[in-house]
């Protein structure tokens, strides 16, 4: 099996199943399918499920951006932070899904919007329907909790000298002044192609939904 450079982006994420985490892995895969309309805008794109290095893995798009728990993601004012988080959670709720692992590490600032990763722990709101008031209460609570964590992080970053205030044309901006680290398992399209060649003539691939059109953010 070969891959066309016109059908996959140059950088990808391989998310491998952890040992004894089959249930969580299957739950995350089901979440990506349930949230298919949000792929590429609110969550990463799921390209495939495959066997890689003797482990089942999901092949996902690399959304780029910065984690909201990191200094690079800590430069939003709280009103903008709340607006972007609410936007993402409302998008989930419109598809009958609630994200139950509410922590900053699972939210990334990408191209002026918030994207959500790590979908192992979600609940299907359609199975236990919430009233509009209950749904509003859930979203408000999640936004408040994340905003409190975000504000606490900002305070720590300022105290540690990781964030500073810059002025450009007399306008104040917050900037990160230390290198930002991000844990990710990246794989280039070229490396993926080489791996497939090494598996020839019978690569153990199980494609879930691999359209021929270009997948680009």
KOLVOVEX-85690 format. One line per 4 residues: number of its first residue (from 1); for each residue x, y, z of N, C-alpha, C, O. Coordinates in steps of 0.05 Angstrom, whole numbers, plus 32768, in hexadecimal, padded with zeros to 4 digits. Layout:
BEGIN
NUM) X,Y,Z,X,Y,Z,X,Y,Z,X,Y,Z; ...;
***
This chain:
BEGIN
1) 8011,7FE8,8000,8000,8000,8000,8012,8019,8000,8025,801A,800F; 800B,802C,7FF0,801B,8045,7FEE,800A,805C,7FF7,7FF1,805B,7FF7; 8017,8072,7FFE,800A,808A,8006,8010,80A1,7FF3,8027,80A3,7FEA; 7FFD,80B1,7FEC,8001,80C8,7FDC,8006,80E0,7FED,7FF9,80E4,8001;
5) 801A,80F1,7FE5,801F,8109,7FF4,8008,811C,7FF2,8007,8130,8001; 7FF5,8117,7FE0,7FDE,8129,7FDD,7FC7,8121,7FF0,7FB3,812F,7FF2; 7FCA,810A,7FFE,7FB4,8102,800E,7FBA,8103,802C,7FA7,8101,803C; 7FD2,8108,8034,7FDA,810B,8050,7FEB,8123,8054,7FFB,812A,8042;
9) 7FE8,8131,806B,7FFA,8147,8071,8016,813E,8076,801A,8126,807B; 802A,814F,8076,8046,8147,8079,804D,813E,8095,8060,812F,8099; 803E,8147,80A9,8043,813E,80C5,802A,8132,80D1,8014,813C,80CD; 802E,811C,80E0,8017,810D,80EB,801D,8106,8108,8034,8108,8111;
13) 8009,80FD,8116,800B,80F4,8131,8004,80D6,8132,7FEE,80CF,8128; 8014,80C6,813F,800E,80AA,8144,8007,80A8,8162,8018,80AC,8173; 7FEE,80A1,8168,7FE6,809D,8184,7FE3,8080,8189,7FCF,8074,8180; 7FF6,8074,8197,7FF6,8057,819B,7FE6,804F,81B4,7FE4,805E,81C7;
17) 7FD9,8038,81B2,7FCA,802D,81C9,7FDD,8026,81DF,7FF1,8018,81DB; 7FD7,8030,81F7,7FE7,8029,820F,7FE1,800C,8217,7FCB,8001,8211; 7FF4,8000,8224,7FF0,7FE4,822E,7FD8,7FE2,8240,7FD6,7FF2,8253; 7FC7,7FCF,823B,7FAF,7FCA,824B,7F9B,7FE1,824A,7F8A,7FE4,825C;
21) 7F9C,7FF2,8235,7F8A,8008,8232,7F78,8004,8219,7F72,8018,820C; 7F71,7FEC,8213,7F61,7FE7,81FB,7F46,7FF5,81FC,7F3D,8000,81E8; 7F39,7FF4,8213,7F1E,8001,8216,7F20,801F,8211,7F0F,802A,8203; 7F34,802C,821C,7F37,8049,8218,7F3E,804F,81FB,7F34,8063,81F0;
25) 7F4E,803E,81EF,7F56,8042,81D3,7F3D,8040,81C1,7F39,8050,81AF; 7F2C,802C,81C6,7F14,8028,81B6,7F01,803F,81BB,7EF3,8048,81A8; 7F00,8049,81D3,7EEE,8060,81DA,7EF7,8079,81CB,7EE7,8089,81C1; 7F12,807D,81C9,7F1C,8095,81BB,7F16,8093,819D,7F0F,80A6,8190;
29) 7F1A,807B,8192,7F14,8077,8176,7EF7,807C,8170,7EF0,8089,815C; 7EE5,8072,8181,7EC8,8077,817E,7EC2,8095,8180,7EB0,809F,8172; 7ED0,80A3,8191,7ECC,80C0,8194,7ED3,80CF,817B,7EC4,80E1,8173; 7EE9,80C7,816E,7EF1,80D4,8155,7EDB,80D0,8140,7ED6,80E2,8130;
33) 7ED0,80B8,813F,7EBB,80B3,812B,7EA1,80C2,8131,7E95,80CE,811F; 7E9A,80C3,814B,7E83,80D2,8154,7E86,80F0,814D,7E72,80FD,8146; 7E9E,80FA,8151,7EA3,8117,814D,7EAF,811D,8132,7EBC,8131,812E; 7EA9,810B,811E,7EB5,810F,8104,7EB1,812B,80F8,7EC3,8135,80EB;
37) 7E99,8138,80FB,7E96,8153,80F0,7EA9,8167,80FC,7EAD,817D,80F0; 7EB5,8162,8113,7EC7,8175,811F,7EE4,8170,8119,7EF6,817F,8121; 7EEA,815A,810A,7F06,8153,8104,7F12,8169,80F2,7F07,8171,80DE; 7F2A,8172,80FA,7F38,8186,80EB,7F32,81A3,80F4,7F40,81B5,80ED;
41) 7F1D,81A6,8104,7F16,81C1,810E,7F16,81C3,812D,7F20,81D6,8138; 7F0B,81AE,813A,7F0A,81AE,8157,7F1B,8197,8162,7F25,8199,8179; 7F1D,8181,8154,7F2E,816B,815B,7F40,8163,8144,7F3A,816B,812D; 7F55,8154,8149,7F66,814B,8132,7F56,8139,811F,7F41,812F,8126;
45) 7F61,8137,8107,7F55,8124,80F4,7F5F,8108,80FA,7F77,8103,8100; 7F4D,80F5,80F8,7F55,80D8,80FA,7F57,80CD,80DE,7F43,80CC,80D0; 7F6F,80C5,80D6,7F73,80BA,80BC,7F70,809C,80BB,7F66,8090,80A8; 7F7A,808E,80D0,7F7A,8071,80CF,7F80,8065,80EA,7F8A,8073,80FC;
49) 7F79,804C,80ED,7F82,803B,8103,7F95,8027,80F6,7F8F,801B,80E2; 7FAC,8023,8102,7FC0,8011,80F6,7FD0,8003,810C,7FD0,800B,8123; 7FDF,7FEF,8103,7FF1,7FE1,8115,800D,7FEC,8110,8018,7FEA,80FA; 8019,7FF8,8124,8034,8004,8121,8045,7FFB,8139,803E,7FFE,8150;
53) 805C,7FF0,8132,806F,7FE7,8147,8061,7FD4,815A,8065,7FD6,8172; 8052,7FC1,814F,8044,7FAD,815E,802E,7FB8,8171,8027,7FAB,8184; 8025,7FD0,816C,8011,7FDC,817C,7FFC,7FEA,816B,8003,7FF6,8157; 7FE3,7FE8,8173,7FCE,7FF6,8165,7FD0,8014,816A,7FD6,801C,8180;
57) 7FCC,8023,8155,7FD0,8040,8157,7FBB,804F,8146,7FB1,8044,8132; 7FB6,8067,814E,7FA6,8079,813D,7FB8,808C,812F,7FCA,8098,813B; 7FB3,8090,8115,7FC3,80A3,8105,7FB3,80BC,8103,7F9D,80BD,80F7; 7FBD,80D2,8110,7FAE,80EB,8112,7FBD,8102,8105,7FD5,8100,8101;
61) 7FAF,8117,80FF,7FBC,812F,80F5,7FCA,813D,810B,7FC2,813C,8123; 7FE0,814A,8104,7FEF,815B,8118,7FE2,8176,8117,7FE4,8185,8104; 7FD4,817E,812D,7FC6,8197,812D,7FD8,81AF,8133,7FD0,81C6,812F; 7FF1,81AA,813A,8003,81C0,8140,7FFA,81D0,8158,7FEF,81C4,816B;
65) 7FFF,81EA,8158,7FF6,81FB,816E,8006,81F6,8187,801B,81E9,8187; 7FFB,8200,819E,8008,81FE,81B8,7FF3,81F5,81CC,7FDC,81FC,81CB; 7FFC,81E4,81DF,7FEB,81DB,81F4,7FE4,81F2,8207,7FF6,8202,820E; 7FCB,81F4,820F,7FC2,820A,8221,7FCE,8207,823D,7FCC,821A,824D;
69) 7FDA,81F0,8243,7FE7,81ED,825D,8004,81F6,825C,8012,81F7,8271; 800E,81FE,8245,802A,8206,8241,802D,8224,8241,8019,8232,823D; 8045,822E,8245,8049,824B,8243,8040,8257,8229,8034,826D,8229; 8045,824A,8213,803C,8254,81F9,801E,8256,81F6,8014,8267,81E7;
73) 8010,8245,8205,7FF3,8247,8204,7FE7,8259,821A,7FCF,825C,821B; 7FF9,8265,822A,7FEF,8274,8241,7FEE,8292,823C,7FEF,82A2,824E; 7FEC,829A,8222,7FED,82B6,821C,7FD2,82C2,8214,7FD1,82D9,820A; 7FBC,82B4,8219,7FA1,82BE,8213,7F97,82CD,822C,7F9E,82C6,8242;
77) 7F87,82E2,8227,7F79,82ED,823F,7F62,82DB,8245,7F59,82CB,8235; 7F58,82DD,825E,7F44,82C9,8267,7F2A,82CA,8258,7F1E,82B5,8254; 7F22,82E1,824F,7F09,82E3,823F,7F0B,82D4,8225,7EF9,82C5,821D; 7F22,82D7,8218,7F27,82C9,81FE,7F29,82AB,8203,7F1F,829B,81F4;
81) 7F37,82A4,8219,7F3A,8288,8220,7F1F,827B,8224,7F19,8265,8219; 7F0E,8288,8234,7EF3,827D,8239,7EE3,827A,821F,7ED5,8266,821B; 7EE5,828E,820E,7ED5,828D,81F5,7EDE,8275,81E4,7ECC,8267,81D9; 7EF8,8271,81E1,7F02,825C,81D0,7EFB,8240,81DB,7EF4,822E,81CD;
85) 7EFE,823D,81F6,7EF8,8223,8203,7EDA,821D,8200,7ED3,8207,81F9; 7ECA,8231,8205,7EAD,822D,8203,7EA5,8225,81E7,7E94,8213,81E3; 7EB2,8231,81D3,7EAC,822B,81B7,7EB1,820D,81B1,7EA1,8200,81A4; 7EC7,8203,81BC,7ECE,81E6,81B7,7EBB,81D4,81C5,7EB1,81C0,81BA;
89) 7EB4,81DA,81DE,7EA3,81C8,81EE,7E86,81C9,81E3,7E78,81B4,81E3; 7E7D,81E0,81DA,7E62,81E1,81CE,7E61,81D1,81B4,7E4D,81C4,81AF; 7E77,81D1,81A4,7E78,81C1,818C,7E75,81A3,8193,7E67,8195,8184; 7E82,819A,81A8,7E7F,817F,81B1,7E62,8179,81B9,7E56,8165,81B0;
93) 7E56,818B,81C9,7E3B,8186,81D3,7E27,8185,81BD,7E12,8177,81BF; 7E2B,8193,81A7,7E18,8193,8191,7E17,8178,8183,7E04,8171,8175; 7E2C,8168,8187,7E2C,814D,817C,7E26,8138,8192,7E2A,8120,818E; 7E1C,8141,81A9,7E14,812F,81BE,7E2B,8124,81CE,7E29,810E,81D9;
97) 7E42,8132,81CF,7E5A,8127,81DC,7E63,813B,81F1,7E64,8153,81EC; 7E6B,8131,8208,7E77,8141,821D,7E93,8137,8223,7E98,811F,8226; 7EA6,814A,8224,7EC2,8142,822A,7EC5,8140,8248,7EC1,8154,8256; 7ECC,8129,8252,7ECD,8124,826F,7EEA,8125,827A,7EEE,811F,8292;
101) 7EFD,812C,826A,7F19,812F,8274,7F22,814C,8271,7F33,8153,8261; 7F15,815C,8281,7F18,8179,827F,7F32,8182,828D,7F32,8187,82A5; 7F48,8185,827E,7F60,818F,8288,7F6F,819E,8271,7F6B,8197,825A; 7F7F,81B1,8278,7F8B,81C2,8264,7F9C,81B3,8250,7F9F,81BB,8239;
105) 7FA8,819D,8259,7FBA,818E,8247,7FAC,8183,822E,7FB8,817D,821A; 7F91,8181,8230,7F82,8176,8219,7F77,818C,8206,7F68,8186,81F4; 7F80,81A5,820A,7F77,81BA,81F9,7F8F,81C9,81ED,7FA1,81D0,81FB; 7F8D,81CD,81D2,7FA3,81DB,81C4,7F99,81F3,81B6,7F83,81F4,81AB;
109) 7FA9,8208,81B6,7FA3,8220,81A7,7FB0,821D,818B,7FC9,821C,8189; 7F9F,821C,8176,7FA8,8217,815B,7F9B,822A,8148,7F82,8229,8145; 7FAA,823B,813B,7F9F,824E,8127,7F87,825E,8131,7F73,8260,8123; 7F8A,8268,8149,7F75,8279,8154,7F5D,826B,815F,7F49,8278,8165;
113) 7F5E,8251,8162,7F47,8242,816D,7F52,822D,8180,7F6A,8226,817F; 7F40,8222,8191,7F48,820D,81A3,7F40,81F2,8197,7F2A,81EE,818E; 7F53,81DF,8197,7F4E,81C4,818E,7F52,81B1,81A5,7F62,81B6,81B7; 7F43,819B,81A5,7F43,8188,81BB,7F50,816E,81B3,7F4B,8163,819E;
117) 7F61,8164,81C5,7F6E,814A,81C0,7F68,8137,81D7,7F5C,813F,81EB; 7F70,811E,81D5,7F6C,810A,81E9,7F4E,8106,81EF,7F43,8111,8202; 7F42,80F5,81DF,7F25,80F1,81E1,7F1D,80D7,81EE,7F08,80CC,81E8; 7F2F,80CC,81FF,7F2A,80B2,820B,7F12,80B3,821E,7F04,80A0,8221;
121) 7F0F,80CA,822C,7EFB,80CC,8241,7EE6,80E0,8239,7EE8,80F8,823F; 7ED1,80D7,822B,7EBA,80E7,8224,7EA1,80D8,822B,7EA2,80C0,822E; 7E8B,80E7,822C,7E71,80D9,8231,7E5E,80E1,821B,7E5F,80F7,8210; 7E4D,80CF,8214,7E3A,80D3,81FE,7E21,80DF,820B,7E11,80D1,8218;
125) 7E1D,80F9,8207,7E07,8107,8213,7DEC,80FD,8209,7DD7,8100,8216; 7DEC,80F0,81F1,7DD3,80E5,81E6,7DC9,80CD,81F6,7DB1,80C8,81F7; 7DDB,80BF,8204,7DD3,80A8,8214,7DC7,80B1,822F,7DB5,80A4,823A; 7DD0,80C8,8238,7DC4,80D4,8251,7DBE,80F1,824B,7DCD,8103,8253;
129) 7DA8,80F6,823D,7DA2,8111,8234,7DA1,8125,824B,7D96,8120,8260; 7DAE,813C,8246,7DAE,8152,8259,7D9A,8167,8250,7D96,816C,8238; 7D8E,8174,8263,7D7D,818B,825D,7D90,81A2,8254,7DA8,81A1,8259; 7D84,81B6,8248,7D94,81CE,823F,7DA2,81DA,8257,7DB9,81E3,8256;
133) 7D94,81DB,826E,7DA0,81E7,8286,7DB7,81D6,8290,7DCB,81E1,8299; 7DB4,81BC,8290,7DC9,81AA,8299,7DE2,81AC,8287,7DF8,81AC,8290; 7DDD,81AE,826D,7DF3,81B0,825A,7E01,81CB,825E,7E1A,81CC,825D; 7DF2,81E0,8262,7DFE,81FB,8267,7E0E,81FA,8280,7E24,8206,8281;
137) 7E04,81ED,8295,7E12,81EA,82AE,7E2C,81DB,82AA,7E41,81E3,82B6; 7E2C,81C5,829B,7E44,81B6,8296,7E59,81C7,8287,7E70,81C7,8290; 7E51,81D4,8272,7E64,81E4,8262,7E70,81FB,8273,7E88,8200,8272; 7E5E,8209,8281,7E68,821F,8292,7E7B,8215,82A7,7E8F,8222,82AD;
141) 7E75,81FE,82B3,7E87,81F3,82C7,7EA2,81EB,82BC,7EB7,81F0,82C8; 7EA2,81DF,82A4,7EBB,81D8,8297,7ECB,81F0,8290,7EE3,81F0,8294; 7EBE,8204,8285,7ECC,821D,827D,7ED8,822A,8296,7EEF,8233,8295; 7EC9,822C,82AC,7ED3,8238,82C5,7EEB,8229,82D0,7EFE,8235,82D8;
145) 7EE9,820E,82D0,7EFE,81FE,82DA,7F18,8202,82CA,7F2E,8205,82D5; 7F16,8201,82AF,7F2D,8205,829E,7F38,8221,82A1,7F51,8225,82A0; 7F27,8235,82A3,7F30,8251,82A5,7F3F,8255,82BF,7F53,8263,82C0; 7F36,8248,82D5,7F45,824A,82EE,7F61,823D,82EC,7F74,8249,82F5;
149) 7F62,8226,82DF,7F7C,8219,82DB,7F8E,822A,82CA,7FA6,822D,82CF; 7F82,8236,82B5,7F92,8247,82A2,7F9D,8260,82B0,7FB4,8267,82AD; 7F8C,826C,82C1,7F95,8284,82D0,7FAB,827D,82E3,7FBE,828C,82E6; 7FA8,8266,82F1,7FBD,825D,8304,7FD7,8258,82F5,7FED,8260,82FE;
153) 7FD5,824B,82DD,7FED,8246,82CE,7FFB,8260,82C5,8013,8263,82C7; 7FEB,8273,82BC,7FF6,828D,82B4,8005,829A,82CB,801B,82A5,82C7; 7FFA,8299,82E3,8007,82A5,82FA,8022,8297,8300,8036,82A5,8306; 8023,827D,82FD,803C,826E,8301,8050,8276,82EC,8068,8279,82F2;
157) 8047,8278,82D3,805A,827E,82BD,8066,829A,82C1,807D,829E,82BC; 8055,82AD,82CA,805F,82C8,82CF,8074,82C8,82E6,8089,82D4,82E4; 806D,82BA,82FC,807F,82B9,8313,809A,82AC,830C,80AF,82B4,8316; 8099,8298,82FA,80B1,8289,82F3,80C0,8298,82DC,80D6,828E,82D4;
161) 80B6,82AE,82D3,80C4,82BD,82BE,80C1,82B0,82A2,80D1,82B6,8290; 80AD,829E,829F,80AA,8291,8285,809A,82A3,8272,809F,82A3,825A; 8088,82B3,827D,8079,82C6,826D,8082,82E2,8275,808A,82E7,828C; 8082,82F4,8262,8088,8310,8267,8076,8322,8256,8069,8318,8244;
165) 8076,833C,825D,8066,834E,824D,8078,835D,823A,808C,8368,8241; 8070,835C,8220,807E,836B,820B,806D,8382,8202,8055,8382,8204; 807A,8397,81F8,806B,83AE,81EE,8074,83B4,81D2,808B,83B7,81CB; 805F,83B5,81C0,8063,83BB,81A4,8051,83D2,819E,8039,83D0,81A0;
169) 805D,83E9,8196,804E,8401,8190,803C,8408,81A8,8024,840F,81A4; 8047,8407,81C0,8039,840E,81D9,8023,83FB,81E0,8013,8401,81F3; 8020,83E4,81D2,800C,83D1,81D9,8019,83B9,81E7,802D,83AF,81DE; 800D,83B0,81FD,8018,839B,820D,8010,837F,8202,7FF9,837B,81FC;
173) 8023,836D,8201,801E,8352,81F9,802C,833F,820C,8040,8346,8218; 8021,8328,8210,802E,8313,8220,803D,8301,820E,8033,82F9,81F9; 8055,82FA,8216,8066,82E9,8204,8074,82D4,8215,807B,82D9,822C; 8078,82BC,8209,8088,82A8,8216,80A5,82AD,8210,80AD,82B2,81F9;
177) 80B6,82AC,8225,80D3,82B2,8220,80E5,829A,8226,80FD,829D,8227; 80D9,8283,822A,80E9,826A,822D,80DF,8256,8219,80C8,8257,8211; 80F0,8244,8211,80E8,822F,81FD,80D0,8220,8208,80CE,821A,8220; 80BE,8219,81F6,80A6,820A,81FD,80A9,81EE,81F4,80AF,81E8,81DD;
181) 80A5,81DB,8207,80A8,81BF,8201,808C,81B2,81FE,8079,81BA,820C; 8089,81A0,81EC,8070,8192,81E7,8075,8175,81E2,8084,816E,81CF; 8069,8163,81F1,806C,8147,81EC,8059,813E,81D6,8040,8143,81D8; 8063,8132,81C2,8053,8128,81AB,8062,8112,819D,807A,8111,819D;
185) 8052,8100,8192,805E,80EB,8181,8059,80F1,8164,8043,80EC,815A; 806C,80FE,8157,8069,8106,813B,8074,80F1,8129,8086,80E2,8130; 8068,80EF,8111,8073,80DE,80FC,806F,80ED,80E2,8059,80F7,80DC; 8084,80EF,80D2,8082,80FD,80B8,8075,80EA,80A4,8075,80D2,80A7;
189) 8069,80F6,808F,805D,80E6,807A,8072,80D4,806D,806D,80BD,8066; 808A,80DF,806A,80A0,80CF,805E,80A7,80B7,806F,80AB,80A1,8064; 80A8,80BB,8089,80AE,80A4,809B,8098,808F,809A,809D,8077,809B; 807F,8099,8098,8068,8086,8097,806A,8076,807D,8065,805E,807D;
193) 8071,8083,8067,8074,8075,804E,808A,8060,804F,8086,804A,8045; 80A0,8067,805C,80B6,8054,805E,80AE,803C,806F,80B6,8026,806A; 809E,8042,8085,8095,802C,8095,8083,8019,8086,8086,8001,8088; 8071,8024,8075,8060,8014,8065,8070,8002,8052,806A,7FEB,804F;
197) 8084,800E,8045,8095,7FFF,8033,80A3,7FE8,8042,80A5,7FD2,8037; 80AB,7FED,805B,80B9,7FD8,806A,80A7,7FC1,8071,80B0,7FAB,8077; 808C,7FC7,8071,8079,7FB2,8078,8070,7FA2,805F,8061,7F8F,8062; 8078,7FAA,8048,8070,7F9D,802F,8079,7F7F,8030,808E,7F79,803C;
201) 806A,7F6D,8023,8054,7F72,8012,8039,7F74,8020,8025,7F7A,8013; 8038,7F6F,803A,801E,7F6F,8047,801E,7F80,8060,801F,7F76,8076; 801E,7F9B,805C,801D,7FAD,8074,8003,7FA9,8083,7FEE,7FA6,8077; 8005,7FA8,809E,7FED,7FA3,80AE,7FDF,7FBD,80B4,7FE1,7FC8,80CA;
205) 7FD0,7FC6,80A0,7FC2,7FDF,80A3,7FA4,7FDA,80A3,7F9A,7FCA,8093; 7F96,7FE7,80B4,7F79,7FE5,80B4,7F6D,8001,80B2,7F68,800E,80C7; 7F68,800B,809A,7F5E,8026,8096,7F41,8028,809F,7F31,8017,8098; 7F3B,803D,80AE,7F1F,8041,80B6,7F10,8051,80A1,7EFA,8048,8098;
209) 7F1B,8066,8098,7F0D,8077,8084,7F23,8088,8077,7F2B,809C,8083; 7F2C,8081,8060,7F42,808F,8053,7F3A,8099,8038,7F3F,808C,8024; 7F2E,80B0,8037,7F24,80BB,801D,7F3B,80C3,800B,7F52,80C7,8014; 7F36,80C6,7FF2,7F4A,80CD,7FDF,7F50,80EA,7FDD,7F65,80F3,7FD3;
213) 7F3E,80FB,7FE7,7F42,8118,7FE5,7F58,8121,7FF9,7F5F,8113,800C; 7F62,8139,7FF4,7F77,8143,8005,7F6D,814A,8021,7F57,8155,8024; 7F7C,8142,8036,7F76,8149,8051,7F8A,815E,805A,7FA0,8158,8061; 7F82,8176,805A,7F93,818C,8063,7F83,819E,8075,7F6B,81A4,8070;
217) 7F90,81A8,808A,7F83,81BB,809C,7F7E,81D5,808D,7F72,81E8,8098;
***
